[in-house]
Amino acid sequence: MPQKRKTSVEAPPALTILGEPLYLISIKPHYAYQIFRGTKKYELRRGVSGQIPEGAVMIVYASGHVRAIIGEFRVGRVIHGNASEVWDHVVRDRSSGIGGDAWRYIRGSSRAMALEVLEPRMYPRRVTLEEIRRIIPGWNPPLSYKLLREGEPLYELIIRKLRKGLDMEAIRRA
């Protein structure tokens, strides 16, 4: 008699109090700090396969020499297309904060995406890769981005605590 294979059930997405999904996104420090200074209005991605909905919250892991979770932003418009289509859209906005180095990054991609950055907030305390690995040995940040899920150690042990109080601000703004 054949044995039945167990199917794994994914945990539900981690959500804000208002029901917005949470993602973790890796961004080079130079661009991450431009986002938090308010000078970069779009974050570009190439070779994307998933959808990020408007209103999602992106938790920012600054890679490179920083190697830490440093803040978050809410996603406004999401622009999908090939590199040229996405580029044409974001450069129409003269205050986009997007320069020629961004074109070099997405050039040639058949699937590109631009995330409009809204309400960027740095956390009062950043959490370094070293600290994360003390709690979750062997943890690595995503190369691009990933959906956070309920029960996931990074979300439950670190992100939930970093965001404490931020959800109440969102309710007061609504």
C-alpha positions as CSV (number, residue, x, y, z in Angstrom):
1,M,0.0,0.0,0.0
2,P,1.6,3.4,-1.0
3,Q,2.4,5.8,1.7
4,K,0.8,9.2,1.6
5,R,3.3,12.1,1.5
6,K,2.9,14.8,4.0
7,T,2.3,18.2,2.4
8,S,3.7,21.2,4.2
9,V,1.3,24.0,4.9
10,E,2.8,27.5,4.9
11,A,2.1,29.7,7.8
12,P,0.0,32.7,7.1
13,P,1.7,36.0,6.3
14,A,2.7,38.3,9.1
15,L,0.4,41.3,9.0
16,T,0.2,44.7,10.6
17,I,-2.8,45.6,12.7
18,L,-4.4,47.1,9.6
19,G,-3.9,43.8,7.7
20,E,-0.9,44.9,5.5
21,P,1.6,42.1,4.7
22,L,5.2,42.5,6.0
23,Y,8.2,41.8,3.8
24,L,11.9,41.9,4.5
25,I,13.9,43.7,1.7
26,S,17.7,43.9,1.4
27,I,18.9,47.3,0.2
28,K,22.5,48.6,-0.2
29,P,23.2,51.1,2.6
30,H,23.7,54.1,0.2
31,Y,20.2,53.6,-1.2
32,A,18.6,52.7,2.1
33,Y,19.7,55.9,3.7
34,Q,18.5,57.9,0.7
35,I,15.0,56.3,1.4
36,F,15.1,57.4,5.0
37,R,16.3,60.9,4.2
38,G,13.3,61.2,1.8
39,T,15.4,61.7,-1.3
40,K,14.7,58.3,-2.9
41,K,11.0,57.8,-3.8
42,Y,11.2,54.4,-5.5
43,E,13.0,51.2,-4.8
44,L,13.8,49.2,-8.0
45,R,14.0,45.4,-8.3
46,R,15.0,43.3,-11.3
47,G,14.1,39.7,-12.2
48,V,11.1,39.7,-9.8
49,S,8.6,36.9,-9.8
50,G,6.2,37.7,-7.0
51,Q,3.7,40.5,-6.5
52,I,4.0,43.0,-3.7
53,P,0.6,44.7,-3.0
54,E,0.2,48.4,-2.5
55,G,0.1,49.1,1.3
56,A,2.6,46.4,2.1
57,V,5.2,47.2,4.7
58,M,8.9,46.7,3.7
59,I,11.2,46.0,6.6
60,V,14.7,47.3,5.5
61,Y,17.8,45.2,5.9
62,A,20.7,47.5,5.0
63,S,23.4,45.2,3.5
64,G,27.0,46.0,2.8
65,H,29.0,47.4,5.7
66,V,25.9,48.1,7.8
67,R,24.4,44.6,7.9
68,A,21.4,45.5,10.0
69,I,17.7,45.9,10.0
70,I,17.3,49.6,10.3
71,G,13.7,50.7,9.5
72,E,10.7,50.3,7.2
73,F,8.5,52.0,4.6
74,R,5.0,51.5,3.3
75,V,4.6,50.7,-0.4
76,G,2.6,53.1,-2.5
77,R,2.2,52.3,-6.2
78,V,3.8,49.2,-7.6
79,I,5.0,49.5,-11.2
80,H,5.7,46.2,-13.1
81,G,7.1,45.7,-16.6
82,N,10.4,45.2,-18.4
83,A,13.3,47.4,-17.5
84,S,12.5,50.1,-20.0
85,E,8.8,50.3,-19.0
86,V,9.6,50.7,-15.3
87,W,12.4,53.1,-16.0
88,D,10.2,55.3,-18.2
89,H,7.6,55.5,-15.5
90,V,9.9,56.4,-12.6
91,V,12.0,59.0,-14.4
92,R,8.8,60.9,-15.3
93,D,8.7,61.9,-11.6
94,R,11.5,64.4,-11.4
95,S,11.7,64.0,-7.6
96,S,12.0,60.2,-7.8
97,G,15.6,60.2,-6.6
98,I,16.5,57.6,-9.2
99,G,19.8,58.1,-11.1
100,G,21.7,56.4,-13.9
101,D,23.2,53.8,-11.6
102,A,19.6,52.5,-11.1
103,W,19.3,52.1,-14.9
104,R,22.5,50.0,-14.9
105,Y,20.9,47.8,-12.2
106,I,17.7,47.0,-14.0
107,R,18.8,47.3,-17.7
108,G,18.0,44.2,-19.7
109,S,15.6,42.7,-17.2
110,S,12.5,41.3,-18.7
111,R,10.8,41.6,-15.3
112,A,11.4,44.7,-13.2
113,M,9.5,46.4,-10.5
114,A,9.4,49.8,-8.8
115,L,8.0,50.2,-5.3
116,E,6.9,53.7,-4.4
117,V,8.3,54.6,-1.0
118,L,5.8,56.1,1.5
119,E,6.2,56.9,5.2
120,P,9.9,55.8,5.6
121,R,10.7,55.4,9.3
122,M,14.0,54.4,10.8
123,Y,13.8,52.3,14.0
124,P,15.1,53.8,17.2
125,R,17.4,50.9,17.4
126,R,18.9,48.8,14.6
127,V,19.4,45.1,14.8
128,T,22.7,43.9,13.4
129,L,23.3,40.6,11.5
130,E,25.5,39.5,14.4
131,E,22.7,40.0,16.9
132,I,20.2,38.2,14.7
133,R,22.5,35.2,14.3
134,R,22.9,35.0,18.1
135,I,19.2,34.5,18.3
136,I,18.8,32.6,15.0
137,P,22.0,30.8,14.2
138,G,22.9,30.6,10.5
139,W,20.3,33.2,9.5
140,N,20.9,35.0,6.2
141,P,19.0,38.0,4.8
142,P,17.2,37.6,1.5
143,L,19.1,38.5,-1.7
144,S,16.1,40.7,-2.8
145,Y,13.0,40.4,-0.6
146,K,10.7,37.9,1.1
147,L,7.3,37.7,2.7
148,L,7.5,37.4,6.4
149,R,5.3,34.7,8.0
150,E,3.6,34.2,11.4
151,G,5.7,31.9,13.6
152,E,8.9,32.6,11.6
153,P,11.7,33.2,14.2
154,L,12.8,36.5,12.6
155,Y,9.3,37.9,12.7
156,E,8.3,36.6,16.1
157,L,11.6,37.2,18.0
158,I,12.9,40.4,16.4
159,I,10.6,42.3,13.9
160,R,7.5,42.1,16.1
161,K,9.5,43.8,18.9
162,L,11.0,46.4,16.6
163,R,7.6,47.4,15.3
164,K,5.9,47.6,18.7
165,G,4.0,50.8,18.9
166,L,4.2,51.5,15.1
167,D,0.9,49.8,14.5
168,M,-0.8,52.1,16.9
169,E,0.5,55.1,15.0
170,A,-1.1,53.6,11.8
171,I,-4.4,53.2,13.5
172,R,-4.4,56.9,14.7
173,R,-3.6,58.0,11.1
174,A,-6.4,56.0,9.6
